[in-house]
Amino acid sequence: MPKNDAPKPVDKGGMGLPAPTAGERRILGALFPAAKPEWYFKYIGAGDQLAANEAAFDTLIKSVKLQADVTAVPAFDLPAGWTKTGPRTVNSGGIQIKTDETVRFGTPPQEITISYIPGGGLAQNLSRWAGQIGATDFDPATGTQKFEAQGVTGLRVDMRGAGKK
């Protein structure tokens, strides 16, 4: 039988994860600063949609610069065609969820939410995200990676799940 030497597809984020599968839900995130995150950038949706915008997401997060006032929305560069739409608050199950900035782009419309969450704890937030997409086997050791932005080290998250049960 002939040997299959075809390379396996790998995501563009360089984390060595396989390419998204059909029907997969995914979160790409960036947390700043990496050691004790307070700013959370979250892009959630279908795996194929996120894969199509992954390089632009990576460019955006590498441009992040924290402000002198840590509570002020970080500065960052937008990819062409992406727009900031400002803060918003939504009610979900009787809980108010505040987003400090929203970036919208693409067809169908997609978004990245940017939130200031001081003291929330990395493990707690990653666990909550995993629950949102049915990522029952998320391992922070393989699903996160430190990277350098503009004067700050961030933590990039690539989380994949079968969908919310």
C-alpha positions in Angstrom: 0.0 0.0 0.0 1.5 3.5 -0.9 2.5 5.7 2.0 0.5 8.9 2.3 3.1 11.7 2.7 0.6 14.5 2.3 1.1 17.1 5.1 -1.7 17.3 7.7 -3.5 20.7 7.7 -2.4 23.0 10.5 -4.0 26.2 11.7 -2.4 29.5 10.8 -1.9 30.5 14.4 1.2 28.3 14.7 0.0 26.4 17.8 0.2 23.1 16.0 -3.5 22.3 16.3 -5.3 20.5 13.4 -7.4 22.5 11.0 -11.0 23.0 12.2 -13.5 20.3 11.3 -17.0 20.8 9.9 -19.5 21.8 12.5 -16.8 22.7 15.1 -17.3 25.7 17.4 -14.2 27.7 18.2 -12.9 30.5 20.3 -9.9 32.6 19.5 -8.9 34.8 22.3 -6.2 37.1 23.6 -5.7 37.9 27.2 -3.6 40.9 28.5 -1.3 40.8 30.3 -0.6 37.1 30.1 0.6 36.7 33.7 -2.6 38.1 35.2 -5.2 38.8 32.5 -7.5 41.8 32.9 -8.4 42.4 29.3 -10.1 39.7 27.3 -10.5 39.7 23.5 -12.9 36.9 22.4 -13.8 35.8 18.9 -16.4 33.0 19.0 -18.1 31.1 16.1 -18.0 28.3 13.6 -14.5 26.9 13.1 -14.4 27.6 9.4 -15.3 31.2 9.8 -12.7 31.8 12.5 -10.1 30.0 10.3 -10.8 32.4 7.5 -10.2 35.4 9.7 -7.4 34.0 11.9 -4.5 35.8 10.3 -6.4 39.2 10.6 -7.2 38.4 14.3 -3.6 37.6 15.0 -2.5 40.9 13.4 -5.0 42.8 15.5 -3.9 41.2 18.8 -0.2 41.8 18.1 -1.0 45.5 17.7 -2.6 45.8 21.2 -1.1 48.4 23.5 -2.4 48.8 27.0 -3.2 52.3 28.2 -1.6 54.1 31.2 -5.0 53.9 32.8 -5.4 50.1 32.9 -9.2 50.4 32.9 -9.2 52.3 29.5 -9.8 50.1 26.4 -6.4 49.1 24.9 -5.3 50.8 21.7 -5.1 48.4 18.6 -5.1 48.6 14.8 -8.1 47.3 12.9 -7.8 45.2 9.8 -9.3 46.7 6.6 -13.1 46.6 6.6 -13.3 46.0 10.4 -15.1 48.6 12.6 -15.3 49.4 16.2 -19.0 49.7 17.4 -18.4 50.7 21.0 -19.5 49.2 24.3 -22.7 47.4 25.1 -24.5 45.6 27.9 -26.8 42.6 27.3 -28.9 40.6 29.7 -28.4 36.8 29.7 -30.3 34.7 32.2 -30.8 37.7 34.5 -27.1 38.6 34.5 -25.9 41.8 32.9 -22.8 41.2 30.7 -20.8 44.3 29.9 -18.5 44.5 26.8 -16.2 47.5 26.8 -15.7 47.5 23.0 -17.0 45.4 20.1 -15.3 45.0 16.7 -17.5 43.9 13.8 -16.6 42.5 10.3 -17.4 40.0 7.6 -20.3 38.3 6.0 -22.1 36.8 7.7 -21.5 39.5 10.4 -19.0 38.4 13.1 -17.5 40.1 16.1 -14.8 40.3 18.6 -15.8 41.4 22.1 -13.3 43.2 24.3 -13.9 43.2 28.1 -12.1 44.4 31.2 -12.5 41.7 33.9 -10.1 42.5 36.8 -9.5 39.7 39.2 -11.7 37.1 37.4 -9.0 34.6 37.2 -7.6 32.9 34.1 -8.8 29.3 34.9 -12.3 30.5 35.8 -12.7 32.4 32.5 -11.2 29.7 30.3 -13.6 27.2 32.0 -16.5 29.5 31.2 -15.4 29.8 27.6 -15.0 26.1 27.2 -18.6 25.6 28.4 -19.8 28.1 25.8 -18.6 25.9 23.0 -18.7 22.4 24.4 -14.9 22.1 24.7 -14.9 19.2 27.2 -11.2 18.4 26.8 -9.6 21.9 26.6 -6.0 21.8 27.9 -4.5 25.2 28.7 -1.0 23.7 28.2 -1.7 23.1 24.5 -4.5 25.5 23.8 -2.7 28.7 24.9 0.5 30.4 23.8 2.3 33.6 25.0 3.0 36.2 22.4 4.4 39.7 22.2 2.2 42.7 21.5 3.1 46.4 21.8 4.9 46.5 25.1 2.9 43.7 26.7 3.0 39.9 26.7 -0.4 38.5 25.8 -1.8 35.0 26.0 -3.4 33.6 22.8 -6.2 31.1 23.2 -7.4 28.6 20.6 -10.3 26.6 22.0 -12.4 24.1 20.0 -15.6 22.2 20.8 -18.4 20.2 19.3 -20.9 22.8 20.2 -22.9 23.7 23.3 -24.9 20.7 24.5 
